Amino acid sequence: MKKALLSLLIAACAGPALLAQGAPPHGGLDAPYAVEYYYKVQWGHQQEFLNLFLKNHYPLLKKIQETGRILSVKIETPANHMTEESRWDYRVTIVFKNAAAGATANPDEERLIHQLWPDQKTYQREEQRRFEILLAHWDLPVTDITPAAH
């Protein structure tokens, strides 16, 4: 019993210190919300993936940007090689108008997809291929903590 109480006391005292070491919170509810999306592609298929991404996903992101839900979209690739464990081929940074826009499904997405790609069979086949050649994908919400200029 004494060990359990001691453990609870240590956890209660350490809790605030452990939380302080984590990432800083995003801005307010209406502040822009940035997410980095990383893509690691099978060797030799990087250009195919990029072509499919630019054909079948980027136009959707740009269309959503026109609605104001997304503020900006940036696509990057590393300039140098990395170790295989840490390798990524493409990073897409999307800045949403707020956290809700970045964390919830877009109710207009299906309609926009059908509007942009009337040939749904081709669209679905190409999207399937884009994901077939993908080895890994992860999303990383990021917080800008750059001090304001004085």
N, C-alpha and C positions, 0 to 999 in steps of 0.2 A: 504494500500500500504506500509506504514511504517513497519507494522508487517511482511509482506512478505519479504521485504528487510532485516529486522533484522533476520528473520529465515534463509534466504540464507547466511547471514554473519556468523551466529553462526554455520551453517552446514559446511561452507567452512573452518572455523577455527578448528572445532572439527574433521573434516574428517581425517587429518593426525594422530591425537591422537587416534581415534577409530581404524584406520588401524594398528597402532603400537601394539595394544592390541591383535590382531589376531595371528593365528599360523604363525610361520616363514615359508617362502617359501621353497620349495624343492630345492635341488642343481641345477646345470646347466642342460641343456637339455639332456646331455648324462650321467648324474649322475644316480646311482641306485635309483629306486623308489619303496618304500615299501607300501604295503596295507595289513591291517588286516581285515580278513573276519570273522564275528561272526555269530554263528549258535545257536539258541535257539530251542530245540526240545521238543515235547510233552513228559510229564512225562511218564516214563516207556519204552520209545522208543529210548533212547540214544544209546544203543548198536546196535540196528537195523540200526539207522542212520549212526553210525560210520562204521559198516560193509559195508553198501551200498556206503558210501563215499570212503572207501578204495578200494572197488572193482571197482567202476564206475567213480570216478573222480580223485583220486590220481594218478592212472597210466597215465591219460591224462596230469596232471600237470608235472609229471616226464618226459614224452615224450617231452613236450614243453620245459622243462629245458634242455634236450639234444640238442635242436636247438639253445640255447643261449638266447632266448627271456626272460626266467626266470633264475635268478641266484640262488635262493634258495627257498625251501618250508619247513615250519615248522608247525606241528599240535600240539596244546596244549589243555588241559582241566584244569579247575581250581581245586586246591587242596581242597578247602573248599566250603561250600554252601554260596550262596548269597541270598539277598532278591529276591522275584519273579520279581519285577520290573527291577532289574539290572542283573538278572540271564542270563548267557550264558553257553552253554555246551561245545562248541568247538570254538577255534580260530585258523584260518589258516593264517599264515603270509607268504606272497609271496613277494619276492624282485625281481622286474623286472629289466632288464638291463637299462631301462630309462623310463621316464614318458610316452612317446609315446607308448611303448610296454604295459604299464599298463593301458592305457586309451583308447586303440583302440582294435577293434575286431581282433582276430588272423585269418588271411586268410586261414591258414592250419588246423584249428580246426576240421572242418567237415571231412576232409580227414583222419586226425588222429583218430577221433572217429570211422569211418568205418574200419580203419585198425586194431584198438585195439579190437573192438567188432563187428565181422562179423554178429553175431546174433542180429540185430538191434531191433527186437521185444522184446527180453528179456532185452536188454540194456534200451530201452525206458520205458518199464514197471517198471523196477527197479529204474530208475531215477524219474519217476512219483511218486513212493512210497516214495522215499527219500524226495521229496518236499511235499508230503501229510502229513508227520509226523513232518514237520518243522513249528514251530510257528512264528519264526522271523529270519530275516537274514539282516545284515547290513555290509557295507564296510567302512573302515576308513583308508584313506591314512595317513601315519605317516611320520614325519621328524625326523631324528636322530640329536639332537642338543648337543650331548655329546662333551665337549671341547676336542680338540686334546691334546695329551700328550706333555709335553714340555721337 
